Amino acid sequence: MKILITGVTGLLGEKIARRFSQHGSYDVRGIARRQRSELTNVHYTYGDLTDETLYGKLPSQIDICIHCAASMPASEDFQGQRELVQTNILGTLELVKFLSKNYAHTRFIHASTIYVYKPNTGKEITENSEMMPNTFYGLSKLYSEMVVIQSGLKNVILRFSSFYDNEGRGRMHQPLLYDWIERAKRNQDLTIFGTGDEKRNYIHIEDSVNAIEKVLHNNIKGEYIIASDEMLTTYEIANTIISQLNSKSRIIIDSNKNFYGPFRGISVKKAREDFGFKSSIGLKHAVGEIASYLK
């Protein structure tokens, strides 16, 4: 069975490729814009999803496509918006157009984000919550979802919360978490902007891959939220880090600055009931592993 993974050298794509390349029944193919270290038993194609010549290099059969390629710029200025449109919207459009025309039977798994939902409602978000993103990143992912839904492909859309990993590759997306761990190792104070009651949901990258594997092993269609069972306040996150590292760091609350905590709660009930997803790695367990990598 041939699996095509876009964004195969990214945080999520690389973990998926690593997992499935260890299964003898899968022929794993990957697309990436630029070359990184390559995994054994994964066939790589390099290029941009908006480049039509890229698709001529793909195999004659694609049974499953896992679309992880995405841009998440550091800022939402004009340059950042250009990257979002180019990768998240136009890249998805060209990929879906190619698959619909040549591989209409393909199962399509689209990695999206919880940030397609309207923030700051004070309610727990579910798959049926109002979708009204307040960032260009969220808007670009919502548009890409619509492209996938309209394609006619057998699709599943997975809306992930914030990824993190043990090796620190998630740092570019979640700098605060890794910075706090690094500071706690040095017994430096951890400063919380806001009140400390703002909540965040971090999902370990391995739990994210587990969700995708469960989707593939079941005849799943539709949209699902994939998040951790831990919905922690920023104070709880900081306190967990200090406790796990036996740090002497103090927690400082700076209420003069705001912290972006858009959701009070996130429900994964639908994913749990439909294909048995449940996060297994909590932040308490991961902090020590992360600290060992942050030399």
N, C-alpha and C positions, 0 to 999 in steps of 0.2 A: 504494500500500500504506500503510495507516494504522498508525502506531506510537504507542502510548501510553506515556509515561514518567512514573512517579511520582517524587516528590522532584526535580522537574525544575529547581529552582533551587539544589539542593545541589551539592556538589563533583562527584560522579560523574554525576548526572542532567544537569547543565548541560553537561558535556563531551560526553555522548552526544547530547544535543539539538543542540549546535553541529555535531557531526560529521555527523549524519544529515540535518539541515536543509539541508545543502549538496548533498545528493543530490536530483536532480530527481524521482526515482521514489518518494520517501517523503513522506507527509503526516504531519508530526510534531505530536502533541498532548501536552500536559504537565499534570500535576497538582502543585500545591504548596500548602502551608498559608498561606504569606504571599508577598506580591509583592516581587520584586527587579527588577533591570534585565531587560528582555525581549529575546529574540533575534528577529531577523527570520525570517519563515517558520515560526515555532513558534506554535501556538495554545494559549493558557494557560487553565486552569480552576483557580480558587482555592477551597480548602476542605479539610476534614479527611476522611481516608479512612473514618473511622467514621461520618460523616454520610451517611445514606441519600439525602438530597436532592442530594448532589454527583453521584451517578451519572446522574441525569436530564439533566445538562448535557453528557454525553459523546456522541460521534458514534454513528451507527447501525451503524458497522462498526469493529471493532478486530482487526487481523490479528496484531499483535505487542504484547505488554505487557512492558516492562522495568521491574521493580519495584525502585527505588532508595531509596524513602522509608524512613527509619529514624531512630531516636533513639539517640544515644550520649551520655548525660548525663555531666557532669564528675565526678559522684560517684554511688555506688550506695546512697545513703540512701533513705529512704522516698519522697521526691519523685522521685528518679531512677528508682526502680523503677516508680513510677506512669507515668512517661513511656514507659518501655520496654514496659510492658504495653499502654498506649494505642496507641502507634504501631506497634511491631514485631510485636505479637501481634494485637490487635483490628483494627488497620488492615489488616494482611495478610488476616485472616479475612474482613472485609467485602469487600475487593477481589476475593479469590478466589471468594467466594460469588456476587458479582455477575457476574463473568466466566463462571463455570461455568454459571450459569442462562441468560445471554443471548448469550454468545460462546464456546460450547464448543470451537470450532475454533481459538481463539487460541493462539499460541505464547507461552509464559510464561517469561521469564528472570528469575530471582530472585537479586538481589545479596545474598549472605550473607558470612560471615567465617570465617577459619581458627580463630577463637576458640571455635568449637563443639567443638573437639577437646580431649581431656584433656591438660593441660599437664605439663611436667616429667617426661616418661617417659624422657628420655635418648635417644629414638629419633627418626629422621626420620619426619615425619607424611606419610601418603598418604591417599587417599580412603577407604581401609579401616581407618584408625586408629580407636581407640576414641573415641567422642564423649561427653565428660563435662566440660562447661565448668565453670570455677570462678568465673565472674562472672555477674551477672544479665544483663549485656549478651549474653554468649555463650549463656546459657540462653534468652533471649528470641528470639535468632536461630535457635537450634535448634528451638524450638517453631514459629516461623514456617515453617521448612523443612518440618516435618511437615504443617502446614496445606496447603502447596503440593503436596506429594507425594500427599496424600489427596484432592486436589481433582478429579483426573481430567483436568486440563488437560495439554497437551503441554508439559512443563516441563523446564527446565535450571536447576540450582542451581550458582552460581559462588561458591566460597568464597575471597574475596580476602584477601591479607595487608594490611599497613598502607599506606593511600594517602598519597602526597605529591604536590605539584605545584610548579611554578615560581613561581606568583603568591602563594603564602603562604596560600591558603584552607585548606590542609590543616593549618594550624598549630593549630587548635583540637583536632585529633585527635592530632597528633604534635608537641607543643610542644617536646620536647627537641631534635629535629633542627633546627628553625628557630632555637631559642635558641642552640644551639652555633654555627650559621653566623653569627648576629648577633654573638656574642661573639668569634668568630675574626676578623671584620672589624675589631673594635676591639682586637685583639691581647690580649684578656682570656683568662685560663686557662679550660680546659674541665674540669669536674669529673665524673668517672665514679664512680657509686655501684656497689659490688660489687667484682668482681675485674678487670673489663675483658674477661673471656672470655665474658660473656653475649651471646647472639646475637639479632639482630633482622633482619627482612626487610621492606624498604620497596619497594613497587611504585609506579612513576610512574603518574599518572592516565591518561596517554596510552596506556600499555601495557595498562591495564585496559579502556579503550575498544576498543583493538585486539582484545582477547580477545572482547569482546561482538560485534564486527563479524564475526569469524571464526566464532563460533557461529551467527550469523544466516545466513551464507553456506553453512553446512553443515547437514545434517540431524542435529543433535546433540541427544541426550537424556541425562539422568542428572546426576551430581554431579561437579564438577571443582574442584580447587584451582588458583587463579590467583595466582601469586607471582613475584617476581623470581628470577633465577638467582643473585643475590648474597645469600648468607647471611653477614652480616658481624658480627664481634664489636663491642661498643661501642668498644673501643680502635681497631679498624680504621676505624670510622665517624669517630671524632674525628680520627684521623690523616689520613684522606682529606680532611676539611674543611680542616684546617690546611695540608696540602700544596697543595690546589687554590687556596687563597686567599693562598698565600705569607705566611701569618700567623706572628707571633712568639709565638702562644699556647702555653702549656705544657699538658700533660695531667696532671691530678691524680687519683690513685686514692684514693677514700674507701671503704675496705672496711667501715666501721662502719654503712653504710646499704646496703640491698639494691636491686638493679635487677631489674625484672620482665622476664625473658627466658625465656618459657615453652617455646620449641621449639629443639632443637639442629639441626634440619634440616627442610626442606620440599620435597617432591617435586612437580614439575609434569610428570612423565613422561606421565601419562595425557592431559593437555591437549595436550602436544606431539605425541603419537602420533595422537590422534583428530582434531585439527583444526589442527595445525601452530602452536600458540601458542609464542612465545618472547619473553621480555622483550628490549627493544632499548635501553632508556635506563638506564644505570647511574648510581649516585650520583655518581661522579667527574665525569661529563658534566654532571649537573644542578646541582651545587653553585654554579658560577659564575653560572648563570641565576638561581637562587634569591637569591643574594647581591645581585644587581643590583636585585631587587624590594624587598629589605628595606632601605629607605632609613633 
